[in-house]
Amino acid sequence: MDNNQKSINELLPPELLQAILLRVPAKHLLPLRFVSKLWLSLISDPTFVEFHIHHTSAFTAPSYFFTQKDQPVGSVDLHALFLGGATLGTSIEKFSLPFRRKKNTLSNLLVLGSCRGFVLLHHYEPYYIILWNPVTQSHKNISYYNVIGEKNYWYNLNAHIMGYTNNSFLQGIGYDASNDDYLIVIAFKRNQPHCFSLRTNSWTKIDVAPRTPLITQEFKHEGLFFNGAIHWLSYRRNNQDILIFDVTKRRFSKIPLPEQRLRWWSSELVILGGFLALNVFNYGDDKRTQIWVLKEYKVPSSWTLLYEIPHHCVHSLFLSNYSDFIVLDRANNNFAKYNLEGERLQCFKYLDYGFLPLEYTSTVYTPSLATLPSCDKKKRKNEDIKDGWNHKELKQGT
């Protein structure tokens, strides 16, 4: 048979097909499922989805997910923008929410974090959380009214009206790899912390609570998932600890912040180059942003001042090639890339594309094909990869 008459499946060795598909962004993999039955089977395979998540997280810049009041939610493809030669206009993708969003009401939508391609959204009136994958549209609405009780429900609703609801909750999303389960943690100041399991579709109390009551800590409500745990940072300048929750052991602990950090500086947690990191902002006369990296997890002495940017309100989003920082500069209204010498390599102004500083909530997330676990689906353990998938090749990302 002439090569021109052969199908693509016959021309490409399975190993090469695997390597190619692993490098394709998640949003482009969806239409590729219709190339053939083989491609549909490969791309839909849970093992491939898992390897694709790990490969994308390791070798691809994430996306910047955002939501604005009474506006469509969307994301900026940072990989295409800074590494793929795209413009900011072509890098922005808008999404339709999987529910109706009321206008001119208290139903503000907050972005509370991300995990493996899912974003965690918080919706007021009624009180519920939405876990949503914008690529696959897989989502689940979860009410927590019965968890906090009617008294605290109306207490927090009034707090929201007064503008200080952020101090009332801890919320975060994490993935328990040992059980292939997503856990959502919620802690109200006056209540025992609870976690919601997507696999069991139920809320449970967290027996091992933090040693210090949450009401005295004033932690920021959004959590950062890293290394099997959810992390929260206090907005109190005299609090020198990061609160963490291990999603497998289901218990709280703390990590001290760097001692050299000035207590009156504002901070936020990020993940840079595979490490837990800290953006520290100085809003005083000496305006600058410091980037601290925890080189060895849970070892306080390993905090290292990696970089200092001579501007305030510069939020580092991604460390490219372990040498260039992709940042959101809210003071100058742009996305930019800096090298370690402080030279600005690229800059994209965003005001012309609908971004309004301080009027949106956001998170960094990695688009994926992940779907929510079924409550009655048995976890696959040590199962051979179907359709001839090559474990070794996939793990190496080749």
BELHURA-V529176 format. One record per residue. N is the residue number from 1. NEAR is the number of other C-alpha atoms within 10 Angstrom. D_CENTER is the distance of its C-alpha to the mean C-alpha in whole Angstrom. Layout:
((N NEAR D_CENTER) (N NEAR D_CENTER))
This chain:
((1 5 49) (2 5 48) (3 9 45) (4 8 44) (5 8 45) (6 10 42) (7 10 39) (8 13 36) (9 13 35) (10 10 39) (11 11 38) (12 12 35) (13 10 35) (14 15 32) (15 14 31) (16 12 30) (17 15 29) (18 20 26) (19 15 25) (20 13 25) (21 18 23) (22 23 20) (23 16 20) (24 13 20) (25 17 17) (26 23 15) (27 14 17) (28 11 20) (29 20 20) (30 15 21) (31 10 24) (32 14 25) (33 16 26) (34 12 29) (35 11 31) (36 13 32) (37 9 32) (38 13 31) (39 17 28) (40 16 27) (41 15 28) (42 21 26) (43 21 23) (44 16 23) (45 15 23) (46 17 21) (47 18 21) (48 22 21) (49 19 17) (50 14 16) (51 17 18) (52 25 16) (53 19 13) (54 19 14) (55 18 16) (56 20 13) (57 18 11) (58 13 14) (59 13 16) (60 18 14) (61 24 12) (62 22 9) (63 24 9) (64 19 9) (65 25 9) (66 19 11) (67 23 14) (68 19 17) (69 16 20) (70 14 22) (71 12 21) (72 14 19) (73 20 15) (74 20 14) (75 22 12) (76 20 13) (77 25 14) (78 24 14) (79 20 15) (80 19 18) (81 22 19) (82 22 19) (83 12 20) (84 11 22) (85 10 24) (86 14 23) (87 13 23) (88 20 21) (89 13 22) (90 11 22) (91 18 18) (92 18 17) (93 13 17) (94 15 17) (95 13 17) (96 11 19) (97 14 17) (98 15 19) (99 9 21) (100 7 23) (101 16 22) (102 11 25) (103 11 26) (104 9 28) (105 10 27) (106 14 25) (107 17 22) (108 18 20) (109 20 16) (110 20 13) (111 19 10) (112 21 9) (113 26 5) (114 27 3) (115 23 5) (116 22 7) (117 24 7) (118 28 7) (119 24 6) (120 24 8) (121 22 11) (122 19 14) (123 18 18) (124 16 21) (125 11 24) (126 13 24) (127 16 22) (128 14 19) (129 21 15) (130 20 14) (131 23 12) (132 22 11) (133 24 11) (134 24 12) (135 19 14) (136 17 16) (137 16 16) (138 15 16) (139 19 15) (140 14 17) (141 15 18) (142 18 18) (143 14 21) (144 17 21) (145 14 25) (146 10 27) (147 20 24) (148 20 25) (149 12 29) (150 11 30) (151 8 31) (152 17 28) (153 18 27) (154 13 29) (155 13 29) (156 22 25) (157 17 26) (158 13 29) (159 15 26) (160 17 24) (161 10 27) (162 9 28) (163 10 25) (164 11 24) (165 15 22) (166 15 19) (167 21 21) (168 22 21) (169 22 18) (170 21 16) (171 27 13) (172 27 10) (173 28 9) (174 27 10) (175 24 11) (176 17 15) (177 11 16) (178 10 20) (179 14 20) (180 16 18) (181 22 16) (182 24 13) (183 23 14) (184 22 13) (185 25 15) (186 23 17) (187 22 19) (188 21 22) (189 18 24) (190 13 27) (191 15 26) (192 18 25) (193 23 21) (194 21 21) (195 22 18) (196 20 18) (197 18 18) (198 21 17) (199 18 20) (200 13 23) (201 12 22) (202 11 23) (203 20 22) (204 12 24) (205 16 24) (206 17 23) (207 12 26) (208 13 25) (209 18 24) (210 17 24) (211 9 27) (212 8 27) (213 13 27) (214 22 23) (215 13 26) (216 10 27) (217 18 23) (218 19 22) (219 23 18) (220 19 16) (221 22 14) (222 22 10) (223 26 9) (224 25 7) (225 24 7) (226 18 9) (227 14 13) (228 16 13) (229 24 13) (230 25 11) (231 28 12) (232 23 13) (233 24 15) (234 20 19) (235 18 20) (236 17 23) (237 12 25) (238 11 27) (239 16 24) (240 17 24) (241 17 21) (242 16 18) (243 21 17) (244 22 16) (245 23 16) (246 19 17) (247 25 16) (248 16 19) (249 11 21) (250 16 20) (251 15 21) (252 19 20) (253 16 21) (254 16 21) (255 15 20) (256 15 22) (257 18 21) (258 19 24) (259 11 27) (260 9 28) (261 15 25) (262 13 27) (263 14 26) (264 15 27) (265 17 24) (266 18 21) (267 22 17) (268 18 14) (269 21 11) (270 24 10) (271 19 10) (272 21 13) (273 15 15) (274 16 13) (275 17 14) (276 22 13) (277 22 14) (278 26 15) (279 22 16) (280 25 19) (281 23 21) (282 19 25) (283 15 26) (284 10 30) (285 6 32) (286 10 31) (287 13 28) (288 17 25) (289 24 22) (290 23 22) (291 23 19) (292 25 19) (293 24 18) (294 22 19) (295 16 21) (296 13 21) (297 13 19) (298 13 21) (299 11 23) (300 15 24) (301 13 27) (302 14 24) (303 22 22) (304 17 23) (305 16 23) (306 13 22) (307 16 23) (308 16 24) (309 19 24) (310 12 27) (311 18 25) (312 20 23) (313 22 20) (314 26 18) (315 24 15) (316 27 14) (317 24 11) (318 25 12) (319 20 15) (320 20 17) (321 10 20) (322 12 20) (323 11 22) (324 18 20) (325 24 18) (326 26 16) (327 20 16) (328 22 16) (329 22 19) (330 17 20) (331 11 23) (332 16 24) (333 19 22) (334 18 21) (335 23 18) (336 21 20) (337 24 20) (338 20 22) (339 17 24) (340 14 25) (341 11 28) (342 14 27) (343 11 28) (344 14 26) (345 13 25) (346 14 24) (347 18 23) (348 17 22) (349 14 23) (350 19 21) (351 12 24) (352 10 25) (353 10 23) (354 9 22) (355 16 20) (356 13 21) (357 14 20) (358 8 19) (359 9 19) (360 16 16) (361 17 13) (362 20 9) (363 20 6) (364 24 5) (365 22 4) (366 23 7) (367 28 9) (368 25 11) (369 26 15) (370 22 13) (371 18 15) (372 17 16) (373 18 18) (374 14 22) (375 13 23) (376 8 27) (377 8 25) (378 11 26) (379 13 24) (380 11 25) (381 8 26) (382 6 28) (383 8 29) (384 12 30) (385 13 28) (386 13 30) (387 11 31) (388 10 32) (389 17 28) (390 14 29) (391 14 27) (392 9 28) (393 13 27) (394 19 24) (395 12 23) (396 10 24) (397 19 22) (398 14 26))
